[in-house]
C-alpha cells in the first residue's frame, strides 16, 4: 500500500510540474497568431504542412511589417528543408527587367553583392527587409525570379491606356505577358478598386465640362486605366511564376497582401493561365487583438494576425 501511495505521489508531482512548466512558458502576449480559413488557431508546422502541398505559395505581406519579413525568411528555410532543389523563389519587389543582373549575381557569379545593389532597382527597405532573403537564396543556390512588370510600363497603361503597349519594342514586350493581355474588371479586387472612382463615361463628361469652362483644362487618365495598371501587375507576376514553374517544382512567391487576398488578383491570373495549378495563400492581417479572429475576416488559406500597434520597419510619412 505504501508503495502504491508513493507511486501516486510521484505521478501527481510529475503532472503538477508539467502543468507548472506549461503555465510558466505559455505565451499570453504573442506577437502573432496563425488562423486557418475557418478561423481556427493552428501552429506554424500545421501551416507549413498544408501549404507545401501546393504548386505555388503566395505570401501576402504588409510591406513595413517586421513579422511579415521574419516569417518570409522562416518559411523560405522551412520550404527549402522540405523541397530542396525543387524550390523556386520570386517576388513582386523585383521587376522583370532586373532578371539579367539577378542571374549574373546568383547563377553566373559575374557580379558581387555590392555591384548588384549599385546597379539594381531596389526598394528603399531592401537592406533590412529583403536582403536577408536574397542572401539565403544565394548561399543555397536557389533560383530567384523577378516577377513584377517594370513600373514604367504600368505607368504607360495608367496614363495612356493598354493599347500603347503595342508600340513598344520586342524587348520591352518580353517584360510582361504576351499581348493582348486579358482583363476582367468584374473580378472582386478590381471591381472594389473601381468603386472609388467615377465610371469612364462619367469621367469623360466631367472632362468635357471642364474643357468648355476653361481652355487650359487638364485631361487626366480614364479610371479604368488605373485599375488595368493594377491588374497588369497581377497578370505579369502570374505569368512569370508559371513561366518558371514546371510540374514537381514548388514556387514560393511573396507580394503585397492585396495582390493575393481573397484568392483573387495573382491567383485569378494563375488560374486563368493554368486552371490546374494548385495555389495556397497566406495573408498578414493587423487588428487590435491577435487572440481572437472571426472566420468572416479570413483573407487567405492562412491568416497571420499581428497586433495593429506592432513596430514597423520604415515610416512612409513623417509625423
N, C-alpha and C positions, 0 to 999 in steps of 0.2 A: 504493500500500500504506500509505504514511504517512497519507494522508487517511482511509483506512478505519480504521486504528488510532485516529486522533484522534476519529473519529465514534463508535467503540465506547466509547472512554473517556468521551466526553460522555454517551452513553446510560447507561453504567454509573454515572456520578456522579449523574445525574439520578434514576435509580432508587434509589440509596442515600440521596440526600437526601430523596426522597419517603417511603422506609421510615423514615428517622430522624424525620421530622416526624410520621409516623403513630404511631411508638412514643412520641415525646415528648408528643403531645397525646391519646393514648388514655387513657381513664379506668379505672383498675383499682380504684377505690373509689367506685362510683356511689351516689347517694342512692336510686335506684330502678332497676329493670329491668322492662321490659314483656314478658310472655309471652302467647302466644295459648292457646286451649283445648287445644292439642296439646302444650303445654309448651315451645314453640319461642320463642326470643327474636325480638322484632320491634321495629321502630322506631316512634317516635311517629307519623310520617307514614303508615306502614302501618296502624296502628291507626285513625287518623282516616279514611283512605280506605275502610276496611272499615265502620266504624260509621255513616258518613254515608249509607250505602245503606239504612238502616232508616227506619222512620216515627217510632219512639220510641227514645231512647237513655237508659238508666238508669245513672247513675254511683253506684256503691255506695261511699260514703266511710266512713272512720273519723273520728268527729266531732272529735277533738282532734289529728288528724294534719296537719302543715303541708303535706306533699306532696299530700294529698287536695285541700286548698283551693287550692293553687297550680295544680294540674293542672285543677281545675274551671274556674278562670278562664281558663287557657290554652286549654282545649278550647272554652270559650264563644267566645273570639276566633277560633279556627280554624273552628268551625261557622258563625259569623257571616260570615266571609270567603267561605265557600262558599255558604251558603243565603240570605244577605241578609235581606230582609224576610219570608222564609218560615220563619224561626226563631221558635220559642216556647220560653220558659224557665219552669221551675217547680221547686218543691222541697218536700220533707217539712217543712222547718223553719218554714214558714209555714202557719198553719191557715186553713181556707176562710172563716171569718168575718172574716178580715183582708183579704179581697179588695177590699172597698169603699174602704178608706183607701189600699190599694196603687194602685188605679185613680185615686183622687183625686190621688195624687202623680205617677204615671207617665203616665197618659192625659190627665187634665183639668188638670194643673198647678194644682190648687187648694190644695195644701199643700206646704210645702217639706220638705227632709230633716229638719230639726230637729223640726218639728211631727209628721212621720211617726214618728220614733223615740220621741217622747214619748207618742204615742197608740197605739202598736202593741205586740203581744205578741212580744217578740224573745228569742231565745236569748241566754244570758249572753255567748257568744263572738261575737255578731253583728258588733261593730265590727271585730274582727281578721280573722274568717274569712269572713263572708258579705256585709258591707257593700261590699267591692270589686266583687263580682258585681252587686249591685243598682245600684251607681254606673255600671257599664258598661252595664247594661240601660237605665238612664235616659238616659245620654248618647247611646245609639244607637236610642232609641225602639222598643225591643223589648217585646213583651207579657210579663208575668210572672204566673204562676198560682200561687196559694196552694192547695196540693192536699191538705193533711192534715186529718183530722177534728178539730174543736175537742176538746181533751183532756177537757173536762168531760163530753162525750157518750161518749167511750171509757171514762171512769171509771164512768159510769152502767151501761154494759154489764158492766164488771167487778164492780161492787158489787151490782147488782140483776138484771141479765140483759137480753138483747136485746129482750125483749118490752116493756120500759119505754120504749123509743124511740117506741112508738105513742102515748104520752100527751103527747109534745112538740108544740109549735106548728108550724104550717106553715112559718114562717120558720126555726125550728130544724131542721126536716127538710130544708130546702134546702141544708144544710151537709154532707150525706152522701148516699150513693146512695139511690134510692127503695126504700121498704120493700115487701115483705120482702127483707132482704139475704141473698144466697146465702152459705152457709158449707159448706166441705168440709174438715173437720178431719182427714181422712185424708191430705191433702197433706203432703209431707215436712216442710216448715218447721213446720207446726202440730203434726204428729204427734211430731216431735222435741221440741217445746216441751212438749207434754202429758206426755212421759215423765218429766219432773222431778216431776210432781205425782201424787197418787193419782187414781183414776178418780172420777167423780161419785158412783157407787154406794158406793165405799169411804169417800169423804168424808162422805156422808150418814150412814153407820154410825158413823163417828167422832164426828160431831156429836150423834147420838142418845145415844151412850155418855157423852159429856161432859155432856149435859143431865141424864141420870139421876143422874150423880155430883155435879152441882153445879147448884143452881137459878140461879146467876148466870153460867153458862157462856156464852161469846160465840159467836155464829154467824157464820162467815165466808162468803165467796162460793164458789160451785162452781168447781172448777178449770177446767172448760170455758169459764166466763165469761172467765177470764183469757186463754185462747187466742183467744176471739172478740173480745176487746178489742184484741188484736194484729191479728187478721185484718181487723177493720173499718177499721183504718188503711190496710192494703194496698188494700182494696176502694175506699175513698174516694179514695186517691191515683190509682188506676187510672181511677176514674170521672171525676175532674176532668181528668185527662190527655186522655181520649178526648172529653170534652165540649168541650174547647177545641182539639182537633186536627181537621183535615179533610184529605182526600187532597191530596198535594202539599206539605203542611207538614211541618216537622221539629220534634219536641218533644224538648227536652233537659231531663232531669229529674235532680236529684241527691237522694240519700236515704241513710239509714244502710245499710251494706253488707248487713246481714241481710235487708233488705226486698227485695233483688233477687238474692241469692246463689242459685246453682244454678238460675237461671231459674225461680224459684218466687215466691211471695208476690205482689208487684205484678205480675210477669209472668203469673202464673196468672190474676189477675183481668183483666188487659188482654186475654188470650186468651179468657177467659170472656165478656166483654162484646163483644169483636170478634175472632173467630177468625182473621181475615185480617190483623190488624195485624202489622207486622214490627218486632221488638224486638231490640235489641242491648244487651249489658250489659258494664260494667266493674266490677271489684272491686279494692279496695285490700286487700292481704294483708301482714301482718307475719310475718317469720321471721328467724332468726339471720343467715342469709346471703342476699343478693339474687342471687348469681351462679349459683345452681342452683335449679331449680323442676321438680317432677315433675308429669306430666300428671294423675295421680290427685288432686292437690291443687287442680286447677282449679275455680274457683267461678263463672266468667263467660266470656264470649267473649274478653275480655282481662283478664289478671291483672297488676296493677301491684304488684310486690313491693317492700316497703320494709323496711329493717332494723328489727328489733324494739327497738333502742335509739335510734331516731330521737327527737329532741326533740319535745315536744308543745306545743300552743297554749294548753292550760289543764290544770290538775290537779284532778280531781274530789274527791280526798280528800287532806288534808294528811298528810305523813309524821310 
